[in-house]
Amino acid sequence: MKLRSLLGAVGALLISLVLFLLMVEVGVRLYTRYAIVYDVEMVRYANEVKIQSGNPRIGHVHRPGASAVLMGVPVEINADGLRDRDYAVARGGGERIVLLGDSLTFGWGVAEEQTFGTLLEEELSRHRPTEVLNFGTGNYNTEQQVNLFLDEGLKYRPDRVVVFYFINDAEPTPRKSRWEVLGHSRAFTFFWSRFKAARSRLTQSRSFRDYYADLYADEQPGWKGAREAFLTLRDVCAERGIDLKVVLLPELHQLRDYPFAAEYRTVADFLERNGIATLDITPSFADVDNPMSLWVAPDDAHPNAIAHARIAEAALAFVAGGGANGAPRRPTAH
């Protein structure tokens, strides 16, 4: 009798706990339906827009035909898994350029027509018909970007490939987490992100400056993989007569006395030693006193529409085939 009572009490407790967790989940989903929370949006991006890739060097890709509203803006994925319109594989007249990159190139948090890829295409097309294919994918490092191009981009036979490189592109290629299923819980994502933020503020054991600096030690696996990927891309492009360029994008937390200048010198020195044309556009942002004016949201330092226009302006002449000067008129945000 006592055992039966104990089991009943445990059962009632478990039912109450499940009901409580369901109420929390529903409450967080209702809250995040109207309030944009960066970490929740990123998990939604992974769950609603991405699928697993058969290539372990890529990890994940966009699901062809996927659509979602993320960070308050619509995201449409074409039949080939790009955040772009559909392109015929067969070449027409004019020029074709492929952009490789991560969430900045993808255009996280801005409308497609406001991305620097679209702005570059519009400006270049004023002088010659130009197609700019945006292969940017959130959470990609250089190894993933290059392997996506090798798998899906070569068939488009571009005249030029431009890699838009960001400071964290030297991170190792992530492996699928055994806890990935928890990402389907909006409540878990919401509270876990807040726990991590609080722990970071309390411990201050390693700053993001230290973290990024450590990525570029010679034997770090991510930086080693990035170097190998760049050399592979260089050789493939040379064999096919494709012009290869790399643009270094700014990290938007501190633009005066840029804290990652040494790391970007390391990247630029490696690329230039190996015959890859490189442009660091971070100096063109050094006049910005308030970096948050270029952020998508107060908790999200991805570039907003204003920053995308500045990136397009700074990179235009270089992408077009020239140096850093002599670009046509400045692209503007829509």
N, C-alpha and C positions, 0 to 999 in steps of 0.2 A: 504493500500500500504506500509505504514511504517512497519506494522507487518510482511508482506510478506518479506520485505527486511531484517528485523531483523532475521526472521527464516532462510532465506537463508544464512545470515552471520554466524549464529550459526552452521548451517549444514555444511558449508564450513570449519569452524574452527574444528568441530568434525571429519570431514573426514581427514583433515590435521593432527590432533592429532593421529588418528588411523594409518594413513600411517607412521607417524614419529615413533610411538611405534613399528610398524611392522618392520621398517628399523632397529631400535635398536635391536630388538629381533633377526633378521637375522644376524646382525653384531656380536652380542655376541655369537650366535651359531657357526658362522664361526670362531671366535677367539678361543672359547673353544674346537673347533674340533682339534686344533693343540696345544693349550696351556692348561696344566692341572691345574685346579683351584679346590682346595680341596672342598670347599662348593658346587660347582656345581657338582662335582663327587659324593658327598654324596647324593645330591638330586636325581641324576640319579640312584644311587643305590636304593633309596627308590621307585622311579617310575618304574624302569625297572626290578628289581629283587625281590621286595617284594610285598606281598599281605596282606590284612587284615586277621587276625586270628579270628576264631569263639570263642576263649577263651579270655575273657577280661584280664586275668592275663598274657597273652602273648602279645596281641596287634597286632603284625605283624609277619609274617614268610616269609621265602624264597618261591618263586613260583617254584614248582617242574619243572625241565627242563629249567629254565631260564638261559640265558647267556648274558654277556655284557663285554665290555672292560672298566675297571675302573682304574683310576690312571695309565693308560698305560699298564695294565696287564689283561689277560683274566680271567674271573670268570665264572665257570660252576657249576650249581646247579644240584644235582642228583635227582632221582625220588622221594626221601623222603624229599627234601628241604634242603639238606646239601651241603656245598662246599666240596665235597668229591666224591670218586667213589661210585658206588652202592654196597651194601652189602646184602648178603642173610640173612634173618631173622634167619633161622635155623643155629645153631652153628656147626662149624666144629671143628677140633683140634686146639690146641694152646690157646692163651689168647685174650680176647676182652676188650678194654678200651674205654670208652666214655669220650670225653673232652667237658666240658661246659665252655662258656665264651662269651665275646663280640667281638667287631671288631678286637681286638688284636689276639684272638684265631682264628677267621675267617681268618685272614691273610690279612687285608686291605693293599693294595698297594704292595703286594709281590706275586709272582707266587705260585701256590698251592704247588709245589714241594719244595719251600723254607720255608714253614711255619713250626713252631716248632712241630706241630702235625705230619706232614709227616716225619720230621727228627727224632722224637721220635720213630715213627713206624719203620723206617728203622733200627735204632740202636737197638731197642728191639728185632727185628726179627733176628738179628745176633745170638741171644742166644736162642730164642724160637719163633716159629711162632706167630705173634701178629698182631691183627687188631686194629687200633686206629681210632675211628669214631669221626669226627670233627663236633660237634653241635654248634660251635661258630657262633654268629649272631650279626651283627653290631647294635649298639644302644640298646642292651639288658642290663638290670640290673639283679641282682641275682634272684629276684622273677620270671622274665621272663625266665631266663635260667633253673631254677628248674622246672617250669611248662611245658616248652618245653620237658624236659626229661621225666616228668611224662606222658605227652601225647604221645610222639613219641619214647622215648629212651628205656623204660622198655622192649618193645617187643624184643629188641636185646639181652637181658639177659647178660649184661656185667659182667665181673669179677671185674672191678674197674671203678669208676667214679672219674675223677679229675676235679675240678673246678679251672680254671685259673682266679683269682680275680684281678680286677683293681680298682683303687681308686674311680672312679665314679660309681661303681656298686651299691653304696648305694643311688643313685638317685631314686626318685619315678617313678613308672611305668607311662610313658607318656600317655596322652589321645589324641585322634584324634583331630587335630586342625580344626576349622571352616575355616581357611585360607589355608588349604592344597592345594586347587586348584591352588594357586599362585605359588606353587612349580613346576608347569609344564612350567612356564615361565623362561627360562634360564637367561634372562636379569634381571628379578626381583631378582632371587637368587643371581646373580653376584653383583648387586648394593646394595642389602640389606646386604649382608655379609660385604661389604666394609664400609657401614654406621655403622654397629655394631662394627667393628674393630676400626674405627675412634672414635666413641663415647667412647669405652672402654679406648683408649689411652688418651682421653681428660679428662674424669671424674675421672678415677682411684679411684672410690668409693669403690670398693671391688676387691681385687686381687683374682686370681684363688686359691691361698693358703688359703685365708679366706673362699672362697666358699667351698672347699673340707673339711676344718676343720669343718665348720658348718654342713655338712652332717651327722657327727657322734655324734651329740647330741642325748641323749638317746631317746627322743620322736620324733625325726625327722621321718616322715612317711617312707621315703625310707630305712633308716637304720633299722627301726623297721620291715619293710617288708622283708629286707634281712635276718635278724636274724630268723624270722619265717620260711622263705623259707629254710634256712640252717637246722633248726631243723626238718622240714618236710622231707627234703632229707636224713638226717641222719637216721630217723626212717624207711623210706621206704627201704633204703639200708640195714639197720640192719635186717629187716624182710626177705629180699631176699638173705642175705649172700653176699652182694656187698661191697667191700672195698671202702671207701670214703676218698678222700684226697683233700686238698686245697692248691694251690700255689699262693702266692701273687706276682703280677707282678709290675715292677717298672714304675713309671711315668718318662718320659725321658727328662724333661726340666732341672732338676738339680739332679745330681747323687752323687756328693760329698756333705756331710752334708745334706743328704736327707731330704727334708722339710716335708714329710708325715710319718716320723717314728712313731710319736705318734699315728696317725690314724691307721697305720698298727699294732701297738701294741694292740690297742683297738680291732681290728678285730681278731688278733691271740689269744688274751686272751679269747675272747668270744668263739671262735671255740675250743680251747683246753680245756676250762672249760666244754664244752659239748661233749667231747670225739671225736673231729674231728681232725685228723692229719693235721698239717699245716706246710708249708715251705715258708718263706719269702726269695725270691732270690734277693731282692734289694741290699744287701751288696756285691753280686758278681759283681755288676756294678759300685762300688765305685771308681774303678781305671780309669774310663772314664773321661778325662779332657774336651773333646769336645762332649757333648751329641748329637749335631746335626749330628755327624758322624753316629749315629744310627737311624736317622729319615728317613722316606720314602721320604720326600720333605722338602724344607726350611719352608713351611707353614703348615707342617703336621708332628706331633711328634709321629705318629704310628711307631712301630719298623720296620726297614728295614730287608733285608735278613741277614745282619751281626748280628743284634740284635736278630733275631729269632734263629740263631745258638747258640748264647750265652744263650738264655732262655732254649733251648733244653739241652745244656750242664749242666746248673745249676740245672735243674729239673729232669734229667734222672734217677739218682739212686733213688730218692724219688718216682717218678712215677712207677719205676720198682718194688717198694715194700720195699725198704730199706730207709736209712737215706740220708743225704745230701752228703755223701762221698762215694768213692768206685765205681763211675760210670765207665762203659766201656769207650772206647776212645771217644774223643770229636767229636760231630757231626759237619759237616762243611756245610757252605752255598753252594748251587749249583750255 
